[in-house]
Amino acid sequence: MSTPTNVLLCYCTCPNAASAQHLADALVGESLAACVNRIAGVHSTYRWKGQVTTDVEELLLIKTTVERFEALKERVVALHPYELPELIAVPVERGHVAYLDWVREAGG
């Protein structure tokens, strides 16, 4: 049985590089995330308002903690250009202990 780390890996897609960078800068700058990785060229197919759509997006991988998640979610919703932004948080069960400690401490 593993012990929870209280670290979360959050997934969030953005429509373009500018909005992804703006969101990453805000989350890290406001100490809501320790680190945000941007992955360009993600092809997303989804159903929206009755239509199947495919778009090229940027995926953000956001490292934060359980304690900072609600504030992070509020900022994502406030800053994101989408009407309904994707934000999915997955608990980190295990990892490099020193890195997980850094994620916990980096939020200030």
Biopython code that builds the backbone (N, CA, C, O; Angstrom):
import numpy as np
from Bio.PDB.StructureBuilder import StructureBuilder

atoms = [
    (1, "MET", "N", (0.858, -1.175, 0.000)),
    (1, "MET", "CA", (0.000, 0.000, 0.000)),
    (1, "MET", "C", (0.899, 1.232, 0.000)),
    (1, "MET", "O", (1.874, 1.295, 0.749)),
    (2, "SER", "N", (0.573, 2.198, -0.831)),
    (2, "SER", "CA", (1.411, 3.380, -0.910)),
    (2, "SER", "C", (0.794, 4.515, -0.092)),
    (2, "SER", "O", (-0.410, 4.540, 0.161)),
    (3, "THR", "N", (1.631, 5.430, 0.302)),
    (3, "THR", "CA", (1.199, 6.577, 1.085)),
    (3, "THR", "C", (0.938, 7.751, 0.150)),
    (3, "THR", "O", (1.755, 8.017, -0.732)),
    (4, "PRO", "N", (-0.174, 8.459, 0.314)),
    (4, "PRO", "CA", (-0.425, 9.624, -0.547)),
    (4, "PRO", "C", (0.669, 10.674, -0.372)),
    (4, "PRO", "O", (1.188, 10.866, 0.728)),
    (5, "THR", "N", (1.007, 11.340, -1.450)),
    (5, "THR", "CA", (2.071, 12.341, -1.412)),
    (5, "THR", "C", (1.518, 13.748, -1.254)),
    (5, "THR", "O", (2.291, 14.654, -0.943)),
    (6, "ASN", "N", (0.263, 13.978, -1.445)),
    (6, "ASN", "CA", (-0.470, 15.236, -1.518)),
    (6, "ASN", "C", (-0.056, 16.095, -2.705)),
    (6, "ASN", "O", (-0.420, 17.268, -2.782)),
    (7, "VAL", "N", (0.713, 15.509, -3.641)),
    (7, "VAL", "CA", (1.078, 16.191, -4.882)),
    (7, "VAL", "C", (0.087, 15.776, -5.961)),
    (7, "VAL", "O", (-0.317, 14.616, -6.040)),
    (8, "LEU", "N", (-0.296, 16.741, -6.790)),
    (8, "LEU", "CA", (-1.215, 16.494, -7.904)),
    (8, "LEU", "C", (-0.535, 16.815, -9.222)),
    (8, "LEU", "O", (0.275, 17.738, -9.305)),
    (9, "LEU", "N", (-0.867, 16.052, -10.245)),
    (9, "LEU", "CA", (-0.505, 16.361, -11.619)),
    (9, "LEU", "C", (-1.804, 16.739, -12.309)),
    (9, "LEU", "O", (-2.718, 15.920, -12.415)),
    (10, "CYS", "N", (-1.887, 17.980, -12.779)),
    (10, "CYS", "CA", (-3.115, 18.482, -13.399)),
    (10, "CYS", "C", (-2.911, 18.636, -14.899)),
    (10, "CYS", "O", (-1.856, 19.075, -15.357)),
    (11, "TYR", "N", (-3.928, 18.270, -15.646)),
    (11, "TYR", "CA", (-3.928, 18.388, -17.098)),
    (11, "TYR", "C", (-4.860, 19.525, -17.485)),
    (11, "TYR", "O", (-5.977, 19.629, -16.978)),
    (12, "CYS", "N", (-4.388, 20.379, -18.392)),
    (12, "CYS", "CA", (-5.214, 21.488, -18.876)),
    (12, "CYS", "C", (-4.817, 21.771, -20.321)),
    (12, "CYS", "O", (-3.635, 21.958, -20.610)),
    (13, "THR", "N", (-5.787, 21.804, -21.227)),
    (13, "THR", "CA", (-5.490, 22.136, -22.615)),
    (13, "THR", "C", (-5.793, 23.607, -22.865)),
    (13, "THR", "O", (-6.684, 24.191, -22.247)),
    (14, "CYS", "N", (-5.028, 24.193, -23.788)),
    (14, "CYS", "CA", (-5.185, 25.600, -24.171)),
    (14, "CYS", "C", (-5.233, 25.686, -25.697)),
    (14, "CYS", "O", (-4.671, 24.831, -26.383)),
    (15, "PRO", "N", (-5.901, 26.717, -26.235)),
    (15, "PRO", "CA", (-6.065, 26.790, -27.681)),
    (15, "PRO", "C", (-4.807, 27.178, -28.449)),
    (15, "PRO", "O", (-4.722, 26.922, -29.650)),
    (16, "ASN", "N", (-3.824, 27.793, -27.780)),
    (16, "ASN", "CA", (-2.634, 28.247, -28.494)),
    (16, "ASN", "C", (-1.485, 28.493, -27.516)),
    (16, "ASN", "O", (-1.664, 28.433, -26.299)),
    (17, "ALA", "N", (-0.307, 28.769, -28.067)),
    (17, "ALA", "CA", (0.897, 28.953, -27.252)),
    (17, "ALA", "C", (0.784, 30.170, -26.343)),
    (17, "ALA", "O", (1.224, 30.125, -25.195)),
    (18, "ALA", "N", (0.204, 31.247, -26.837)),
    (18, "ALA", "CA", (0.124, 32.473, -26.033)),
    (18, "ALA", "C", (-0.734, 32.271, -24.791)),
    (18, "ALA", "O", (-0.344, 32.682, -23.698)),
    (19, "SER", "N", (-1.890, 31.649, -24.944)),
    (19, "SER", "CA", (-2.756, 31.441, -23.778)),
    (19, "SER", "C", (-2.137, 30.425, -22.820)),
    (19, "SER", "O", (-2.277, 30.558, -21.604)),
    (20, "ALA", "N", (-1.456, 29.415, -23.354)),
    (20, "ALA", "CA", (-0.796, 28.419, -22.510)),
    (20, "ALA", "C", (0.326, 29.063, -21.698)),
    (20, "ALA", "O", (0.462, 28.793, -20.505)),
    (21, "GLN", "N", (1.127, 29.910, -22.337)),
    (21, "GLN", "CA", (2.227, 30.569, -21.621)),
    (21, "GLN", "C", (1.691, 31.545, -20.579)),
    (21, "GLN", "O", (2.227, 31.624, -19.474)),
    (22, "HIS", "N", (0.648, 32.284, -20.916)),
    (22, "HIS", "CA", (0.038, 33.222, -19.972)),
    (22, "HIS", "C", (-0.448, 32.483, -18.725)),
    (22, "HIS", "O", (-0.208, 32.930, -17.603)),
    (23, "LEU", "N", (-1.118, 31.373, -18.920)),
    (23, "LEU", "CA", (-1.639, 30.591, -17.807)),
    (23, "LEU", "C", (-0.489, 29.992, -16.982)),
    (23, "LEU", "O", (-0.527, 30.028, -15.752)),
    (24, "ALA", "N", (0.523, 29.448, -17.649)),
    (24, "ALA", "CA", (1.674, 28.874, -16.947)),
    (24, "ALA", "C", (2.380, 29.942, -16.111)),
    (24, "ALA", "O", (2.712, 29.704, -14.949)),
    (25, "ASP", "N", (2.604, 31.103, -16.694)),
    (25, "ASP", "CA", (3.269, 32.194, -15.969)),
    (25, "ASP", "C", (2.474, 32.614, -14.743)),
    (25, "ASP", "O", (3.048, 32.835, -13.677)),
    (26, "ALA", "N", (1.164, 32.725, -14.884)),
    (26, "ALA", "CA", (0.315, 33.139, -13.766)),
    (26, "ALA", "C", (0.335, 32.099, -12.653)),
    (26, "ALA", "O", (0.487, 32.452, -11.483)),
    (27, "LEU", "N", (0.185, 30.834, -12.996)),
    (27, "LEU", "CA", (0.112, 29.788, -11.976)),
    (27, "LEU", "C", (1.418, 29.655, -11.199)),
    (27, "LEU", "O", (1.402, 29.524, -9.975)),
    (28, "VAL", "N", (2.541, 29.689, -11.898)),
    (28, "VAL", "CA", (3.831, 29.592, -11.218)),
    (28, "VAL", "C", (4.139, 30.912, -10.507)),
    (28, "VAL", "O", (4.617, 30.908, -9.372)),
    (29, "GLY", "N", (3.869, 32.032, -11.166)),
    (29, "GLY", "CA", (4.143, 33.343, -10.570)),
    (29, "GLY", "C", (3.358, 33.597, -9.299)),
    (29, "GLY", "O", (3.844, 34.283, -8.400)),
    (30, "GLU", "N", (2.153, 33.056, -9.209)),
    (30, "GLU", "CA", (1.310, 33.238, -8.034)),
    (30, "GLU", "C", (1.470, 32.095, -7.025)),
    (30, "GLU", "O", (0.685, 31.984, -6.083)),
    (31, "SER", "N", (2.472, 31.258, -7.218)),
    (31, "SER", "CA", (2.785, 30.128, -6.327)),
    (31, "SER", "C", (1.640, 29.132, -6.188)),
    (31, "SER", "O", (1.483, 28.497, -5.146)),
    (32, "LEU", "N", (0.846, 29.000, -7.238)),
    (32, "LEU", "CA", (-0.219, 27.998, -7.252)),
    (32, "LEU", "C", (0.270, 26.679, -7.834)),
    (32, "LEU", "O", (-0.352, 25.636, -7.632)),
    (33, "ALA", "N", (1.377, 26.729, -8.551)),
    (33, "ALA", "CA", (2.002, 25.541, -9.138)),
    (33, "ALA", "C", (3.505, 25.674, -8.981)),
    (33, "ALA", "O", (4.049, 26.776, -9.044)),
    (34, "ALA", "N", (4.171, 24.551, -8.776)),
    (34, "ALA", "CA", (5.628, 24.547, -8.701)),
    (34, "ALA", "C", (6.239, 24.583, -10.092)),
    (34, "ALA", "O", (7.301, 25.170, -10.298)),
    (35, "CYS", "N", (5.566, 23.957, -11.040)),
    (35, "CYS", "CA", (6.101, 23.808, -12.397)),
    (35, "CYS", "C", (4.946, 23.552, -13.352)),
    (35, "CYS", "O", (3.973, 22.884, -13.002)),
    (36, "VAL", "N", (5.062, 24.092, -14.564)),
    (36, "VAL", "CA", (4.096, 23.812, -15.621)),
    (36, "VAL", "C", (4.885, 23.472, -16.880)),
    (36, "VAL", "O", (5.697, 24.274, -17.341)),
    (37, "ASN", "N", (4.648, 22.288, -17.436)),
    (37, "ASN", "CA", (5.238, 21.899, -18.716)),
    (37, "ASN", "C", (4.209, 22.156, -19.809)),
    (37, "ASN", "O", (3.021, 21.885, -19.633)),
    (38, "ARG", "N", (4.681, 22.688, -20.950)),
    (38, "ARG", "CA", (3.809, 22.913, -22.109)),
    (38, "ARG", "C", (4.185, 21.924, -23.201)),
    (38, "ARG", "O", (5.351, 21.792, -23.572)),
    (39, "ILE", "N", (3.163, 21.229, -23.709)),
    (39, "ILE", "CA", (3.362, 20.293, -24.813)),
    (39, "ILE", "C", (2.535, 20.795, -25.988)),
    (39, "ILE", "O", (1.306, 20.808, -25.935)),
    (40, "ALA", "N", (3.215, 21.205, -27.039)),
    (40, "ALA", "CA", (2.544, 21.747, -28.225)),
    (40, "ALA", "C", (2.116, 20.618, -29.158)),
    (40, "ALA", "O", (2.653, 19.511, -29.105)),
    (41, "GLY", "N", (1.141, 20.919, -30.012)),
    (41, "GLY", "CA", (0.761, 19.997, -31.069)),
    (41, "GLY", "C", (-0.109, 18.836, -30.630)),
    (41, "GLY", "O", (-0.096, 17.783, -31.268)),
    (42, "VAL", "N", (-0.865, 19.005, -29.557)),
    (42, "VAL", "CA", (-1.783, 17.962, -29.102)),
    (42, "VAL", "C", (-3.049, 18.048, -29.953)),
    (42, "VAL", "O", (-3.671, 19.107, -30.042)),
    (43, "HIS", "N", (-3.425, 16.944, -30.570)),
    (43, "HIS", "CA", (-4.629, 16.900, -31.396)),
    (43, "HIS", "C", (-5.779, 16.358, -30.554)),
    (43, "HIS", "O", (-5.750, 15.210, -30.111)),
    (44, "SER", "N", (-6.785, 17.191, -30.340)),
    (44, "SER", "CA", (-7.917, 16.823, -29.483)),
    (44, "SER", "C", (-9.179, 16.686, -30.315)),
    (44, "SER", "O", (-9.519, 17.569, -31.102)),
    (45, "THR", "N", (-9.864, 15.575, -30.131)),
    (45, "THR", "CA", (-11.165, 15.351, -30.758)),
    (45, "THR", "C", (-12.181, 15.219, -29.637)),
    (45, "THR", "O", (-12.001, 14.423, -28.716)),
    (46, "TYR", "N", (-13.249, 16.004, -29.719)),
    (46, "TYR", "CA", (-14.211, 16.061, -28.620)),
    (46, "TYR", "C", (-15.589, 16.460, -29.146)),
    (46, "TYR", "O", (-15.717, 16.984, -30.252)),
    (47, "ARG", "N", (-16.594, 16.209, -28.352)),
    (47, "ARG", "CA", (-17.954, 16.622, -28.682)),
    (47, "ARG", "C", (-18.249, 17.893, -27.903)),
    (47, "ARG", "O", (-18.123, 17.922, -26.679)),
    (48, "TRP", "N", (-18.644, 18.951, -28.620)),
    (48, "TRP", "CA", (-18.974, 20.223, -27.992)),
    (48, "TRP", "C", (-20.228, 20.793, -28.651)),
    (48, "TRP", "O", (-20.258, 21.040, -29.856)),
    (49, "LYS", "N", (-21.254, 20.995, -27.838)),
    (49, "LYS", "CA", (-22.520, 21.566, -28.293)),
    (49, "LYS", "C", (-23.085, 20.780, -29.479)),
    (49, "LYS", "O", (-23.550, 21.356, -30.463)),
    (50, "GLY", "N", (-23.034, 19.450, -29.358)),
    (50, "GLY", "CA", (-23.637, 18.573, -30.343)),
    (50, "GLY", "C", (-22.803, 18.285, -31.574)),
    (50, "GLY", "O", (-23.239, 17.537, -32.449)),
    (51, "GLN", "N", (-21.616, 18.859, -31.663)),
    (51, "GLN", "CA", (-20.759, 18.659, -32.831)),
    (51, "GLN", "C", (-19.456, 17.984, -32.424)),
    (51, "GLN", "O", (-18.905, 18.265, -31.359)),
    (52, "VAL", "N", (-18.965, 17.084, -33.290)),
    (52, "VAL", "CA", (-17.649, 16.503, -33.079)),
    (52, "VAL", "C", (-16.636, 17.435, -33.736)),
    (52, "VAL", "O", (-16.762, 17.787, -34.909)),
    (53, "THR", "N", (-15.630, 17.827, -32.957)),
    (53, "THR", "CA", (-14.648, 18.814, -33.387)),
    (53, "THR", "C", (-13.251, 18.272, -33.144)),
    (53, "THR", "O", (-13.028, 17.521, -32.194)),
    (54, "THR", "N", (-12.316, 18.646, -33.993)),
    (54, "THR", "CA", (-10.903, 18.336, -33.781)),
    (54, "THR", "C", (-10.124, 19.639, -33.844)),
    (54, "THR", "O", (-10.285, 20.429, -34.774)),
    (55, "ASP", "N", (-9.280, 19.854, -32.847)),
    (55, "ASP", "CA", (-8.444, 21.056, -32.762)),
    (55, "ASP", "C", (-7.031, 20.666, -32.380)),
    (55, "ASP", "O", (-6.801, 19.610, -31.790)),
    (56, "VAL", "N", (-6.090, 21.526, -32.722)),
    (56, "VAL", "CA", (-4.721, 21.398, -32.241)),
    (56, "VAL", "C", (-4.595, 22.333, -31.050)),
    (56, "VAL", "O", (-4.895, 23.524, -31.142)),
    (57, "GLU", "N", (-4.148, 21.779, -29.930)),
    (57, "GLU", "CA", (-4.061, 22.541, -28.689)),
    (57, "GLU", "C", (-2.675, 22.382, -28.069)),
    (57, "GLU", "O", (-1.839, 21.625, -28.563)),
    (58, "GLU", "N", (-2.453, 23.108, -26.983)),
    (58, "GLU", "CA", (-1.279, 22.895, -26.140)),
    (58, "GLU", "C", (-1.763, 22.277, -24.844)),
    (58, "GLU", "O", (-2.778, 22.693, -24.286)),
    (59, "LEU", "N", (-1.026, 21.274, -24.367)),
    (59, "LEU", "CA", (-1.358, 20.608, -23.119)),
    (59, "LEU", "C", (-0.426, 21.115, -22.028)),
    (59, "LEU", "O", (0.794, 21.121, -22.190)),
    (60, "LEU", "N", (-1.012, 21.536, -20.921)),
    (60, "LEU", "CA", (-0.234, 21.924, -19.759)),
    (60, "LEU", "C", (-0.225, 20.767, -18.765)),
    (60, "LEU", "O", (-1.270, 20.187, -18.469)),
    (61, "LEU", "N", (0.950, 20.438, -18.254)),
    (61, "LEU", "CA", (1.109, 19.484, -17.157)),
    (61, "LEU", "C", (1.521, 20.319, -15.949)),
    (61, "LEU", "O", (2.636, 20.835, -15.880)),
    (62, "ILE", "N", (0.606, 20.437, -15.009)),
    (62, "ILE", "CA", (0.768, 21.353, -13.880)),
    (62, "ILE", "C", (1.035, 20.542, -12.621)),
    (62, "ILE", "O", (0.259, 19.652, -12.273)),
    (63, "LYS", "N", (2.148, 20.855, -11.930)),
    (63, "LYS", "CA", (2.465, 20.181, -10.674)),
    (63, "LYS", "C", (2.109, 21.098, -9.514)),
    (63, "LYS", "O", (2.613, 22.217, -9.416)),
    (64, "THR", "N", (1.235, 20.613, -8.634)),
    (64, "THR", "CA", (0.773, 21.393, -7.495)),
    (64, "THR", "C", (0.490, 20.456, -6.334)),
    (64, "THR", "O", (0.862, 19.283, -6.367)),
    (65, "THR", "N", (-0.168, 20.978, -5.307)),
    (65, "THR", "CA", (-0.533, 20.157, -4.157)),
    (65, "THR", "C", (-2.038, 20.193, -3.952)),
    (65, "THR", "O", (-2.740, 21.050, -4.489)),
    (66, "VAL", "N", (-2.510, 19.248, -3.167)),
    (66, "VAL", "CA", (-3.934, 19.188, -2.837)),
    (66, "VAL", "C", (-4.375, 20.513, -2.208)),
    (66, "VAL", "O", (-5.451, 21.023, -2.518)),
    (67, "GLU", "N", (-3.544, 21.063, -1.329)),
    (67, "GLU", "CA", (-3.898, 22.305, -0.627)),
    (67, "GLU", "C", (-4.030, 23.498, -1.567)),
    (67, "GLU", "O", (-4.831, 24.395, -1.303)),
    (68, "ARG", "N", (-3.276, 23.532, -2.639)),
    (68, "ARG", "CA", (-3.319, 24.668, -3.575)),
    (68, "ARG", "C", (-4.313, 24.470, -4.714)),
    (68, "ARG", "O", (-4.536, 25.389, -5.502)),
    (69, "PHE", "N", (-4.914, 23.284, -4.814)),
    (69, "PHE", "CA", (-5.736, 22.987, -5.984)),
    (69, "PHE", "C", (-6.934, 23.919, -6.149)),
    (69, "PHE", "O", (-7.172, 24.394, -7.259)),
    (70, "GLU", "N", (-7.685, 24.194, -5.113)),
    (70, "GLU", "CA", (-8.890, 25.022, -5.268)),
    (70, "GLU", "C", (-8.544, 26.416, -5.775)),
    (70, "GLU", "O", (-9.229, 26.934, -6.657)),
    (71, "ALA", "N", (-7.499, 27.030, -5.238)),
    (71, "ALA", "CA", (-7.069, 28.354, -5.704)),
    (71, "ALA", "C", (-6.572, 28.274, -7.144)),
    (71, "ALA", "O", (-6.833, 29.173, -7.944)),
    (72, "LEU", "N", (-5.856, 27.199, -7.476)),
    (72, "LEU", "CA", (-5.387, 27.001, -8.846)),
    (72, "LEU", "C", (-6.576, 26.890, -9.794)),
    (72, "LEU", "O", (-6.586, 27.505, -10.860)),
    (73, "LYS", "N", (-7.571, 26.108, -9.406)),
    (73, "LYS", "CA", (-8.758, 25.929, -10.245)),
    (73, "LYS", "C", (-9.449, 27.264, -10.495)),
    (73, "LYS", "O", (-9.850, 27.550, -11.623)),
    (74, "GLU", "N", (-9.589, 28.073, -9.468)),
    (74, "GLU", "CA", (-10.225, 29.385, -9.627)),
    (74, "GLU", "C", (-9.472, 30.258, -10.616)),
    (74, "GLU", "O", (-10.092, 30.954, -11.419)),
    (75, "ARG", "N", (-8.136, 30.233, -10.571)),
    (75, "ARG", "CA", (-7.332, 31.041, -11.503)),
    (75, "ARG", "C", (-7.434, 30.514, -12.923)),
    (75, "ARG", "O", (-7.522, 31.294, -13.871)),
    (76, "VAL", "N", (-7.424, 29.197, -13.079)),
    (76, "VAL", "CA", (-7.563, 28.625, -14.420)),
    (76, "VAL", "C", (-8.898, 29.055, -15.025)),
    (76, "VAL", "O", (-8.944, 29.509, -16.169)),
    (77, "VAL", "N", (-9.960, 28.917, -14.279)),
    (77, "VAL", "CA", (-11.292, 29.299, -14.781)),
    (77, "VAL", "C", (-11.339, 30.794, -15.098)),
    (77, "VAL", "O", (-11.938, 31.190, -16.099)),
    (78, "ALA", "N", (-10.722, 31.623, -14.269)),
    (78, "ALA", "CA", (-10.746, 33.081, -14.483)),
    (78, "ALA", "C", (-9.915, 33.510, -15.688)),
    (78, "ALA", "O", (-10.302, 34.437, -16.400)),
    (79, "LEU", "N", (-8.784, 32.854, -15.930)),
    (79, "LEU", "CA", (-7.854, 33.290, -16.977)),
    (79, "LEU", "C", (-8.011, 32.568, -18.303)),
    (79, "LEU", "O", (-7.559, 33.069, -19.333)),
    (80, "HIS", "N", (-8.632, 31.421, -18.299)),
    (80, "HIS", "CA", (-8.668, 30.569, -19.495)),
    (80, "HIS", "C", (-9.625, 31.137, -20.545)),
    (80, "HIS", "O", (-10.706, 31.614, -20.202)),
    (81, "PRO", "N", (-9.233, 31.090, -21.824)),
    (81, "PRO", "CA", (-10.114, 31.617, -22.865)),
    (81, "PRO", "C", (-11.306, 30.717, -23.201)),
    (81, "PRO", "O", (-12.270, 31.184, -23.807)),
    (82, "TYR", "N", (-11.258, 29.437, -22.820)),
    (82, "TYR", "CA", (-12.376, 28.552, -23.135)),
    (82, "TYR", "C", (-13.557, 28.801, -22.194)),
    (82, "TYR", "O", (-13.380, 29.160, -21.031)),
    (83, "GLU", "N", (-14.743, 28.605, -22.718)),
    (83, "GLU", "CA", (-15.959, 28.670, -21.914)),
    (83, "GLU", "C", (-15.950, 27.598, -20.828)),
    (83, "GLU", "O", (-16.409, 27.830, -19.709)),
    (84, "LEU", "N", (-15.424, 26.428, -21.168)),
    (84, "LEU", "CA", (-15.354, 25.296, -20.235)),
    (84, "LEU", "C", (-13.944, 24.699, -20.304)),
    (84, "LEU", "O", (-13.718, 23.746, -21.050)),
    (85, "PRO", "N", (-12.996, 25.245, -19.537)),
    (85, "PRO", "CA", (-11.631, 24.725, -19.616)),
    (85, "PRO", "C", (-11.501, 23.337, -19.013)),
    (85, "PRO", "O", (-12.134, 23.003, -18.012)),
    (86, "GLU", "N", (-10.662, 22.545, -19.655)),
    (86, "GLU", "CA", (-10.317, 21.231, -19.104)),
    (86, "GLU", "C", (-9.358, 21.439, -17.939)),
    (86, "GLU", "O", (-8.348, 22.129, -18.076)),
    (87, "LEU", "N", (-9.671, 20.849, -16.807)),
    (87, "LEU", "CA", (-8.744, 20.802, -15.681)),
    (87, "LEU", "C", (-9.016, 19.508, -14.938)),
    (87, "LEU", "O", (-10.058, 19.344, -14.303)),
    (88, "ILE", "N", (-8.067, 18.597, -15.026)),
    (88, "ILE", "CA", (-8.191, 17.278, -14.407)),
    (88, "ILE", "C", (-6.989, 17.088, -13.503)),
    (88, "ILE", "O", (-5.850, 17.234, -13.945)),
    (89, "ALA", "N", (-7.231, 16.764, -12.236)),
    (89, "ALA", "CA", (-6.154, 16.558, -11.270)),
    (89, "ALA", "C", (-6.041, 15.080, -10.941)),
    (89, "ALA", "O", (-7.031, 14.426, -10.613)),
    (90, "VAL", "N", (-4.826, 14.563, -11.031)),
    (90, "VAL", "CA", (-4.549, 13.159, -10.747)),
    (90, "VAL", "C", (-3.572, 13.112, -9.571)),
    (90, "VAL", "O", (-2.524, 13.757, -9.616)),
    (91, "PRO", "N", (-3.898, 12.364, -8.530)),
    (91, "PRO", "CA", (-2.972, 12.254, -7.404)),
    (91, "PRO", "C", (-1.681, 11.546, -7.808)),
    (91, "PRO", "O", (-1.701, 10.550, -8.531)),
    (92, "VAL", "N", (-0.577, 12.074, -7.334)),
    (92, "VAL", "CA", (0.720, 11.436, -7.561)),
    (92, "VAL", "C", (0.939, 10.461, -6.409)),
    (92, "VAL", "O", (1.097, 10.859, -5.255)),
    (93, "GLU", "N", (0.944, 9.201, -6.747)),
    (93, "GLU", "CA", (1.071, 8.161, -5.729)),
    (93, "GLU", "C", (2.513, 7.982, -5.277)),
    (93, "GLU", "O", (2.786, 7.788, -4.092)),
    (94, "ARG", "N", (3.433, 8.049, -6.237)),
    (94, "ARG", "CA", (4.854, 7.854, -5.952)),
    (94, "ARG", "C", (5.672, 8.763, -6.845)),
    (94, "ARG", "O", (5.186, 9.269, -7.856)),
    (95, "GLY", "N", (6.924, 8.962, -6.458)),
    (95, "GLY", "CA", (7.833, 9.751, -7.277)),
    (95, "GLY", "C", (9.164, 9.908, -6.566)),
    (95, "GLY", "O", (9.382, 9.362, -5.485)),
    (96, "HIS", "N", (10.042, 10.660, -7.193)),
    (96, "HIS", "CA", (11.340, 10.970, -6.604)),
    (96, "HIS", "C", (11.076, 11.868, -5.395)),
    (96, "HIS", "O", (10.578, 12.983, -5.550)),
    (97, "VAL", "N", (11.403, 11.396, -4.204)),
    (97, "VAL", "CA", (11.038, 12.072, -2.963)),
    (97, "VAL", "C", (11.542, 13.517, -2.941)),
    (97, "VAL", "O", (10.803, 14.418, -2.544)),
    (98, "ALA", "N", (12.765, 13.745, -3.354)),
    (98, "ALA", "CA", (13.313, 15.106, -3.344)),
    (98, "ALA", "C", (12.519, 16.016, -4.279)),
    (98, "ALA", "O", (12.283, 17.179, -3.949)),
    (99, "TYR", "N", (12.103, 15.504, -5.441)),
    (99, "TYR", "CA", (11.290, 16.311, -6.368)),
    (99, "TYR", "C", (9.927, 16.603, -5.756)),
    (99, "TYR", "O", (9.454, 17.737, -5.823)),
    (100, "LEU", "N", (9.289, 15.604, -5.164)),
    (100, "LEU", "CA", (7.980, 15.813, -4.550)),
    (100, "LEU", "C", (8.073, 16.805, -3.396)),
    (100, "LEU", "O", (7.162, 17.610, -3.201)),
    (101, "ASP", "N", (9.143, 16.760, -2.640)),
    (101, "ASP", "CA", (9.364, 17.755, -1.575)),
    (101, "ASP", "C", (9.465, 19.148, -2.173)),
    (101, "ASP", "O", (8.900, 20.101, -1.637)),
    (102, "TRP", "N", (10.182, 19.267, -3.282)),
    (102, "TRP", "CA", (10.315, 20.570, -3.964)),
    (102, "TRP", "C", (8.966, 21.088, -4.425)),
    (102, "TRP", "O", (8.673, 22.271, -4.255)),
    (103, "VAL", "N", (8.131, 20.221, -5.010)),
    (103, "VAL", "CA", (6.788, 20.642, -5.439)),
    (103, "VAL", "C", (6.008, 21.180, -4.246)),
    (103, "VAL", "O", (5.342, 22.210, -4.355)),
    (104, "ARG", "N", (6.082, 20.506, -3.127)),
    (104, "ARG", "CA", (5.359, 20.950, -1.934)),
    (104, "ARG", "C", (5.887, 22.288, -1.422)),
    (104, "ARG", "O", (5.109, 23.137, -0.988)),
    (105, "GLU", "N", (7.192, 22.478, -1.470)),
    (105, "GLU", "CA", (7.810, 23.697, -0.942)),
    (105, "GLU", "C", (7.735, 24.875, -1.908)),
    (105, "GLU", "O", (7.737, 26.025, -1.470)),
    (106, "ALA", "N", (7.670, 24.613, -3.200)),
    (106, "ALA", "CA", (7.740, 25.679, -4.206)),
    (106, "ALA", "C", (6.509, 26.571, -4.219)),
    (106, "ALA", "O", (6.544, 27.658, -4.794)),
    (107, "GLY", "N", (5.445, 26.140, -3.608)),
    (107, "GLY", "CA", (4.225, 26.953, -3.584)),
    (107, "GLY", "C", (4.277, 28.097, -2.602)),
    (107, "GLY", "O", (3.404, 28.965, -2.609)),
    (108, "GLY", "N", (5.290, 28.111, -1.758)),
    (108, "GLY", "CA", (5.470, 29.217, -0.820)),
    (108, "GLY", "C", (4.343, 29.363, 0.112)),
    (108, "GLY", "O", (4.356, 30.254, 0.961)),
]
sb = StructureBuilder()
sb.init_structure("model")
sb.init_model(0)
sb.init_chain("A")
sb.init_seg("    ")
for serial, (resi, resn, name, xyz) in enumerate(atoms, 1):
    if name == "N":
        sb.init_residue(resn, " ", resi, " ")
    sb.init_atom(name, np.array(xyz, "f"), 0.0, 1.0, " ", f" {name:<3s}", serial, name[0])
structure = sb.get_structure()
